[in-house]
Amino acid sequence: MLQKFFKNKNISKKLKLVLNHTIIDKTLTYALETSTLTKRERKQLNIFERKLYRRILGPVYDNEKENWRILTNEEIYANIKKTYYNRDNKAA
């Protein structure tokens, strides 16, 4: 069900990111509150998170190479940070 939601083009990227943060991130944090994660499990969670962000943000067009490409990890984190920073400023 969430897969269809995150692929839906009619829902804004910003809303998808906010819902991801409020539903998925909070649920995982709450569910894992009492358990300890191994290094491998943490790595798998980070991979899942980046995969979800790539699905939400979609590919970008590279004018220099004139083709579509996926976002790098650094671009993903910069985009997410910018989105949450802008959201917090508007709420204040």
N, CA, C and O atoms as CSV, one atom per row, in Angstrom:
chain,resi,resn,atom,element,x,y,z
A,1,MET,N,N,0.818,-1.184,0.000
A,1,MET,CA,C,0.000,0.000,0.000
A,1,MET,C,C,0.874,1.265,0.000
A,1,MET,O,O,0.615,2.192,-0.768
A,2,LEU,N,N,1.879,1.306,0.834
A,2,LEU,CA,C,2.753,2.471,0.880
A,2,LEU,C,C,3.548,2.619,-0.410
A,2,LEU,O,O,3.888,3.733,-0.810
A,3,GLN,N,N,3.840,1.504,-1.055
A,3,GLN,CA,C,4.597,1.560,-2.300
A,3,GLN,C,C,3.809,2.341,-3.357
A,3,GLN,O,O,4.386,3.151,-4.082
A,4,LYS,N,N,2.502,2.104,-3.450
A,4,LYS,CA,C,1.664,2.838,-4.391
A,4,LYS,C,C,1.617,4.318,-4.013
A,4,LYS,O,O,1.633,5.185,-4.887
A,5,PHE,N,N,1.559,4.601,-2.726
A,5,PHE,CA,C,1.518,5.980,-2.259
A,5,PHE,C,C,2.781,6.732,-2.659
A,5,PHE,O,O,2.706,7.848,-3.174
A,6,PHE,N,N,3.939,6.123,-2.423
A,6,PHE,CA,C,5.193,6.805,-2.707
A,6,PHE,C,C,5.482,6.910,-4.206
A,6,PHE,O,O,6.290,7.746,-4.612
A,7,LYS,N,N,4.838,6.077,-5.041
A,7,LYS,CA,C,5.015,6.169,-6.491
A,7,LYS,C,C,4.007,7.119,-7.134
A,7,LYS,O,O,4.162,7.480,-8.300
A,8,ASN,N,N,2.986,7.526,-6.398
A,8,ASN,CA,C,1.934,8.377,-6.935
A,8,ASN,C,C,2.492,9.750,-7.301
A,8,ASN,O,O,3.066,10.440,-6.459
A,9,LYS,N,N,2.318,10.141,-8.569
A,9,LYS,CA,C,2.844,11.418,-9.064
A,9,LYS,C,C,1.980,12.606,-8.644
A,9,LYS,O,O,2.430,13.749,-8.726
A,10,ASN,N,N,0.748,12.360,-8.196
A,10,ASN,CA,C,-0.167,13.440,-7.818
A,10,ASN,C,C,0.076,13.954,-6.401
A,10,ASN,O,O,-0.478,14.981,-6.011
A,11,ILE,N,N,0.893,13.255,-5.640
A,11,ILE,CA,C,1.199,13.658,-4.266
A,11,ILE,C,C,2.575,14.317,-4.266
A,11,ILE,O,O,3.527,13.777,-4.830
A,12,SER,N,N,2.675,15.470,-3.641
A,12,SER,CA,C,3.930,16.224,-3.678
A,12,SER,C,C,5.060,15.484,-2.954
A,12,SER,O,O,4.828,14.696,-2.037
A,13,LYS,N,N,6.274,15.762,-3.395
A,13,LYS,CA,C,7.455,15.155,-2.764
A,13,LYS,C,C,7.569,15.591,-1.313
A,13,LYS,O,O,7.953,14.810,-0.442
A,14,LYS,N,N,7.232,16.841,-1.070
A,14,LYS,CA,C,7.339,17.369,0.292
A,14,LYS,C,C,6.400,16.608,1.240
A,14,LYS,O,O,6.798,16.253,2.350
A,15,LEU,N,N,5.161,16.358,0.807
A,15,LEU,CA,C,4.210,15.610,1.631
A,15,LEU,C,C,4.701,14.187,1.860
A,15,LEU,O,O,4.589,13.657,2.966
A,16,LYS,N,N,5.243,13.568,0.816
A,16,LYS,CA,C,5.772,12.211,0.954
A,16,LYS,C,C,6.913,12.166,1.968
A,16,LYS,O,O,6.997,11.240,2.775
A,17,LEU,N,N,7.789,13.169,1.923
A,17,LEU,CA,C,8.912,13.214,2.863
A,17,LEU,C,C,8.426,13.426,4.297
A,17,LEU,O,O,8.936,12.805,5.229
A,18,VAL,N,N,7.443,14.302,4.465
A,18,VAL,CA,C,6.906,14.561,5.805
A,18,VAL,C,C,6.225,13.306,6.349
A,18,VAL,O,O,6.418,12.951,7.512
A,19,LEU,N,N,5.433,12.634,5.518
A,19,LEU,CA,C,4.766,11.408,5.975
A,19,LEU,C,C,5.770,10.300,6.258
A,19,LEU,O,O,5.598,9.530,7.203
A,20,ASN,N,N,6.811,10.218,5.448
A,20,ASN,CA,C,7.859,9.240,5.719
A,20,ASN,C,C,8.481,9.502,7.080
A,20,ASN,O,O,8.711,8.577,7.859
A,21,HIS,N,N,8.749,10.766,7.358
A,21,HIS,CA,C,9.365,11.125,8.637
A,21,HIS,C,C,8.421,10.835,9.807
A,21,HIS,O,O,8.850,10.292,10.825
A,22,THR,N,N,7.156,11.189,9.671
A,22,THR,CA,C,6.230,11.036,10.794
A,22,THR,C,C,5.741,9.606,10.984
A,22,THR,O,O,5.502,9.184,12.115
A,23,ILE,N,N,5.588,8.861,9.906
A,23,ILE,CA,C,5.045,7.503,10.041
A,23,ILE,C,C,6.146,6.454,10.125
A,23,ILE,O,O,6.251,5.741,11.123
A,24,ILE,N,N,6.961,6.357,9.089
A,24,ILE,CA,C,7.930,5.263,9.011
A,24,ILE,C,C,9.078,5.462,9.993
A,24,ILE,O,O,9.400,4.557,10.764
A,25,ASP,N,N,9.696,6.637,9.970
A,25,ASP,CA,C,10.835,6.868,10.868
A,25,ASP,C,C,10.435,6.754,12.338
A,25,ASP,O,O,11.141,6.126,13.128
A,26,LYS,N,N,9.323,7.350,12.698
A,26,LYS,CA,C,8.876,7.311,14.100
A,26,LYS,C,C,8.490,5.899,14.515
A,26,LYS,O,O,8.784,5.479,15.634
A,27,THR,N,N,7.832,5.163,13.620
A,27,THR,CA,C,7.440,3.784,13.929
A,27,THR,C,C,8.672,2.909,14.130
A,27,THR,O,O,8.734,2.127,15.079
A,28,LEU,N,N,9.646,3.039,13.241
A,28,LEU,CA,C,10.868,2.254,13.388
A,28,LEU,C,C,11.608,2.615,14.664
A,28,LEU,O,O,12.105,1.737,15.370
A,29,THR,N,N,11.681,3.887,14.955
A,29,THR,CA,C,12.364,4.334,16.169
A,29,THR,C,C,11.668,3.774,17.409
A,29,THR,O,O,12.326,3.278,18.324
A,30,TYR,N,N,10.355,3.855,17.437
A,30,TYR,CA,C,9.602,3.357,18.583
A,30,TYR,C,C,9.724,1.844,18.703
A,30,TYR,O,O,9.893,1.317,19.803
A,31,ALA,N,N,9.638,1.143,17.572
A,31,ALA,CA,C,9.696,-0.323,17.588
A,31,ALA,C,C,11.081,-0.828,18.006
A,31,ALA,O,O,11.200,-1.885,18.627
A,32,LEU,N,N,12.111,-0.078,17.667
A,32,LEU,CA,C,13.478,-0.506,17.968
A,32,LEU,C,C,14.020,0.098,19.258
A,32,LEU,O,O,15.210,-0.016,19.552
A,33,GLU,N,N,13.158,0.729,20.012
A,33,GLU,CA,C,13.585,1.435,21.216
A,33,GLU,C,C,14.288,0.531,22.230
A,33,GLU,O,O,15.259,0.944,22.863
A,34,THR,N,N,13.803,-0.693,22.383
A,34,THR,CA,C,14.357,-1.569,23.413
A,34,THR,C,C,15.365,-2.576,22.878
A,34,THR,O,O,15.959,-3.323,23.656
A,35,SER,N,N,15.568,-2.610,21.563
A,35,SER,CA,C,16.510,-3.586,21.022
A,35,SER,C,C,17.823,-2.903,20.637
A,35,SER,O,O,17.892,-1.691,20.435
A,36,THR,N,N,18.847,-3.726,20.546
A,36,THR,CA,C,20.134,-3.203,20.113
A,36,THR,C,C,20.379,-3.691,18.691
A,36,THR,O,O,20.163,-4.861,18.375
A,37,LEU,N,N,20.826,-2.787,17.849
A,37,LEU,CA,C,21.087,-3.137,16.460
A,37,LEU,C,C,22.557,-3.441,16.260
A,37,LEU,O,O,23.434,-2.773,16.808
A,38,THR,N,N,22.801,-4.465,15.465
A,38,THR,CA,C,24.181,-4.753,15.095
A,38,THR,C,C,24.594,-3.784,13.991
A,38,THR,O,O,23.762,-3.071,13.431
A,39,LYS,N,N,25.859,-3.770,13.694
A,39,LYS,CA,C,26.374,-2.893,12.643
A,39,LYS,C,C,25.716,-3.242,11.301
A,39,LYS,O,O,25.375,-2.352,10.522
A,40,ARG,N,N,25.545,-4.515,11.046
A,40,ARG,CA,C,24.929,-4.979,9.794
A,40,ARG,C,C,23.468,-4.530,9.712
A,40,ARG,O,O,23.020,-4.088,8.654
A,41,GLU,N,N,22.733,-4.637,10.799
A,41,GLU,CA,C,21.330,-4.224,10.811
A,41,GLU,C,C,21.186,-2.716,10.604
A,41,GLU,O,O,20.279,-2.267,9.904
A,42,ARG,N,N,22.078,-1.941,11.212
A,42,ARG,CA,C,22.066,-0.488,11.013
A,42,ARG,C,C,22.323,-0.143,9.552
A,42,ARG,O,O,21.692,0.749,8.985
A,43,LYS,N,N,23.269,-0.872,8.955
A,43,LYS,CA,C,23.589,-0.652,7.549
A,43,LYS,C,C,22.371,-0.974,6.671
A,43,LYS,O,O,22.067,-0.234,5.735
A,44,GLN,N,N,21.680,-2.073,6.975
A,44,GLN,CA,C,20.491,-2.449,6.207
A,44,GLN,C,C,19.379,-1.410,6.344
A,44,GLN,O,O,18.687,-1.117,5.370
A,45,LEU,N,N,19.202,-0.854,7.537
A,45,LEU,CA,C,18.205,0.200,7.737
A,45,LEU,C,C,18.550,1.457,6.947
A,45,LEU,O,O,17.668,2.097,6.375
A,46,ASN,N,N,19.832,1.809,6.917
A,46,ASN,CA,C,20.264,2.968,6.139
A,46,ASN,C,C,20.032,2.756,4.645
A,46,ASN,O,O,19.632,3.682,3.939
A,47,ILE,N,N,20.279,1.549,4.169
A,47,ILE,CA,C,20.037,1.228,2.760
A,47,ILE,C,C,18.549,1.340,2.446
A,47,ILE,O,O,18.169,1.915,1.426
A,48,PHE,N,N,17.711,0.794,3.318
A,48,PHE,CA,C,16.262,0.891,3.136
A,48,PHE,C,C,15.813,2.344,3.098
A,48,PHE,O,O,14.993,2.723,2.262
A,49,GLU,N,N,16.343,3.151,3.995
A,49,GLU,CA,C,15.974,4.556,4.066
A,49,GLU,C,C,16.365,5.296,2.781
A,49,GLU,O,O,15.570,6.061,2.236
A,50,ARG,N,N,17.584,5.067,2.306
A,50,ARG,CA,C,18.020,5.734,1.072
A,50,ARG,C,C,17.211,5.269,-0.128
A,50,ARG,O,O,16.913,6.066,-1.017
A,51,LYS,N,N,16.852,3.989,-0.166
A,51,LYS,CA,C,16.033,3.459,-1.259
A,51,LYS,C,C,14.666,4.146,-1.277
A,51,LYS,O,O,14.151,4.495,-2.340
A,52,LEU,N,N,14.097,4.332,-0.115
A,52,LEU,CA,C,12.808,5.009,-0.008
A,52,LEU,C,C,12.928,6.470,-0.439
A,52,LEU,O,O,12.067,6.974,-1.160
A,53,TYR,N,N,13.982,7.149,-0.008
A,53,TYR,CA,C,14.189,8.545,-0.409
A,53,TYR,C,C,14.387,8.657,-1.919
A,53,TYR,O,O,13.891,9.599,-2.537
A,54,ARG,N,N,15.105,7.710,-2.517
A,54,ARG,CA,C,15.297,7.743,-3.971
A,54,ARG,C,C,13.967,7.566,-4.692
A,54,ARG,O,O,13.723,8.195,-5.723
A,55,ARG,N,N,13.119,6.719,-4.155
A,55,ARG,CA,C,11.799,6.520,-4.759
A,55,ARG,C,C,10.970,7.794,-4.654
A,55,ARG,O,O,10.270,8.158,-5.599
A,56,ILE,N,N,11.044,8.468,-3.519
A,56,ILE,CA,C,10.273,9.696,-3.318
A,56,ILE,C,C,10.812,10.821,-4.197
A,56,ILE,O,O,10.041,11.493,-4.882
A,57,LEU,N,N,12.120,11.031,-4.184
A,57,LEU,CA,C,12.726,12.163,-4.888
A,57,LEU,C,C,12.836,11.945,-6.389
A,57,LEU,O,O,12.847,12.906,-7.157
A,58,GLY,N,N,12.915,10.693,-6.809
A,58,GLY,CA,C,12.972,10.376,-8.226
A,58,GLY,C,C,14.319,10.696,-8.857
A,58,GLY,O,O,15.225,11.192,-8.188
A,59,PRO,N,N,14.446,10.408,-10.152
A,59,PRO,CA,C,15.700,10.689,-10.848
A,59,PRO,C,C,15.839,12.178,-11.158
A,59,PRO,O,O,14.863,12.927,-11.120
A,60,VAL,N,N,17.058,12.590,-11.462
A,60,VAL,CA,C,17.311,13.982,-11.850
A,60,VAL,C,C,17.952,13.984,-13.232
A,60,VAL,O,O,18.656,13.049,-13.612
A,61,TYR,N,N,17.692,15.049,-13.967
A,61,TYR,CA,C,18.276,15.173,-15.301
A,61,TYR,C,C,19.634,15.857,-15.196
A,61,TYR,O,O,19.755,16.943,-14.629
A,62,ASP,N,N,20.639,15.215,-15.742
A,62,ASP,CA,C,22.002,15.743,-15.730
A,62,ASP,C,C,22.239,16.453,-17.056
A,62,ASP,O,O,22.419,15.806,-18.087
A,63,ASN,N,N,22.239,17.787,-17.031
A,63,ASN,CA,C,22.413,18.577,-18.262
A,63,ASN,C,C,23.778,18.363,-18.898
A,63,ASN,O,O,23.912,18.388,-20.121
A,64,GLU,N,N,24.781,18.155,-18.070
A,64,GLU,CA,C,26.138,17.988,-18.588
A,64,GLU,C,C,26.258,16.714,-19.427
A,64,GLU,O,O,26.842,16.733,-20.511
A,65,LYS,N,N,25.710,15.623,-18.929
A,65,LYS,CA,C,25.790,14.340,-19.641
A,65,LYS,C,C,24.547,14.082,-20.496
A,65,LYS,O,O,24.504,13.124,-21.267
A,66,GLU,N,N,23.543,14.941,-20.352
A,66,GLU,CA,C,22.288,14.847,-21.091
A,66,GLU,C,C,21.607,13.488,-20.918
A,66,GLU,O,O,21.220,12.843,-21.892
A,67,ASN,N,N,21.470,13.069,-19.660
A,67,ASN,CA,C,20.728,11.851,-19.364
A,67,ASN,C,C,20.172,11.903,-17.939
A,67,ASN,O,O,20.525,12.787,-17.158
A,68,TRP,N,N,19.314,10.963,-17.617
A,68,TRP,CA,C,18.729,10.869,-16.286
A,68,TRP,C,C,19.632,10.017,-15.414
A,68,TRP,O,O,20.261,9.073,-15.891
A,69,ARG,N,N,19.693,10.360,-14.126
A,69,ARG,CA,C,20.496,9.576,-13.186
A,69,ARG,C,C,19.823,9.594,-11.819
A,69,ARG,O,O,18.976,10.441,-11.535
A,70,ILE,N,N,20.220,8.639,-10.979
A,70,ILE,CA,C,19.697,8.628,-9.614
A,70,ILE,C,C,20.548,9.559,-8.755
A,70,ILE,O,O,21.681,9.883,-9.109
A,71,LEU,N,N,19.999,9.977,-7.642
A,71,LEU,CA,C,20.712,10.877,-6.733
A,71,LEU,C,C,21.803,10.125,-5.985
A,71,LEU,O,O,21.647,8.946,-5.669
A,72,THR,N,N,22.900,10.803,-5.704
A,72,THR,CA,C,23.946,10.215,-4.872
A,72,THR,C,C,23.496,10.297,-3.415
A,72,THR,O,O,22.550,11.015,-3.094
A,73,ASN,N,N,24.164,9.574,-2.551
A,73,ASN,CA,C,23.825,9.614,-1.125
A,73,ASN,C,C,23.939,11.025,-0.564
A,73,ASN,O,O,23.090,11.455,0.217
A,74,GLU,N,N,24.981,11.744,-0.955
A,74,GLU,CA,C,25.173,13.114,-0.469
A,74,GLU,C,C,24.039,14.022,-0.929
A,74,GLU,O,O,23.557,14.852,-0.159
A,75,GLU,N,N,23.610,13.870,-2.183
A,75,GLU,CA,C,22.505,14.675,-2.704
A,75,GLU,C,C,21.203,14.364,-1.970
A,75,GLU,O,O,20.405,15.261,-1.697
A,76,ILE,N,N,20.997,13.101,-1.657
A,76,ILE,CA,C,19.790,12.708,-0.920
A,76,ILE,C,C,19.770,13.388,0.438
A,76,ILE,O,O,18.778,14.014,0.813
A,77,TYR,N,N,20.875,13.263,1.181
A,77,TYR,CA,C,20.908,13.827,2.532
A,77,TYR,C,C,20.806,15.349,2.512
A,77,TYR,O,O,20.180,15.932,3.397
A,78,ALA,N,N,21.408,16.001,1.520
A,78,ALA,CA,C,21.304,17.454,1.412
A,78,ALA,C,C,19.859,17.861,1.117
A,78,ALA,O,O,19.359,18.835,1.680
A,79,ASN,N,N,19.198,17.122,0.242
A,79,ASN,CA,C,17.815,17.414,-0.116
A,79,ASN,C,C,16.884,17.217,1.077
A,79,ASN,O,O,15.988,18.029,1.309
A,80,ILE,N,N,17.093,16.150,1.827
A,80,ILE,CA,C,16.263,15.861,2.991
A,80,ILE,C,C,16.482,16.924,4.061
A,80,ILE,O,O,15.525,17.415,4.659
A,81,LYS,N,N,17.735,17.277,4.301
A,81,LYS,CA,C,18.058,18.287,5.305
A,81,LYS,C,C,17.406,19.617,4.946
A,81,LYS,O,O,16.848,20.292,5.811
A,82,LYS,N,N,17.477,19.991,3.674
A,82,LYS,CA,C,16.883,21.238,3.208
A,82,LYS,C,C,15.365,21.218,3.398
A,82,LYS,O,O,14.783,22.222,3.809
A,83,THR,N,N,14.727,20.097,3.107
A,83,THR,CA,C,13.277,19.981,3.244
A,83,THR,C,C,12.852,20.122,4.697
A,83,THR,O,O,11.910,20.855,4.996
A,84,TYR,N,N,13.532,19.433,5.600
A,84,TYR,CA,C,13.161,19.512,7.009
A,84,TYR,C,C,13.486,20.884,7.589
A,84,TYR,O,O,12.750,21.388,8.438
A,85,TYR,N,N,14.576,21.490,7.140
A,85,TYR,CA,C,14.947,22.818,7.629
A,85,TYR,C,C,13.901,23.845,7.206
A,85,TYR,O,O,13.480,24.669,8.018
A,86,ASN,N,N,13.479,23.805,5.952
A,86,ASN,CA,C,12.463,24.734,5.455
A,86,ASN,C,C,11.120,24.524,6.147
A,86,ASN,O,O,10.405,25.484,6.432
A,87,ARG,N,N,10.784,23.273,6.414
A,87,ARG,CA,C,9.517,22.973,7.093
A,87,ARG,C,C,9.517,23.531,8.501
A,87,ARG,O,O,8.510,24.078,8.952
A,88,ASP,N,N,10.644,23.399,9.209
A,88,ASP,CA,C,10.717,23.895,10.578
A,88,ASP,C,C,10.657,25.412,10.625
A,88,ASP,O,O,10.060,25.973,11.544
A,89,ASN,N,N,11.259,26.087,9.658
A,89,ASN,CA,C,11.221,27.544,9.616
A,89,ASN,C,C,9.822,28.080,9.383
A,89,ASN,O,O,9.453,29.109,9.949
A,90,LYS,N,N,9.042,27.404,8.564
A,90,LYS,CA,C,7.687,27.857,8.277
A,90,LYS,C,C,6.786,27.695,9.489
A,90,LYS,O,O,5.867,28.484,9.707
A,91,ALA,N,N,7.063,26.662,10.276
A,91,ALA,CA,C,6.228,26.402,11.457
A,91,ALA,C,C,6.492,27.427,12.555
A,91,ALA,O,O,5.620,27.690,13.383
A,92,ALA,N,N,7.684,28.003,12.565
A,92,ALA,CA,C,8.053,28.940,13.635
A,92,ALA,C,C,7.399,30.285,13.494
A,92,ALA,O,O,7.619,31.169,14.322
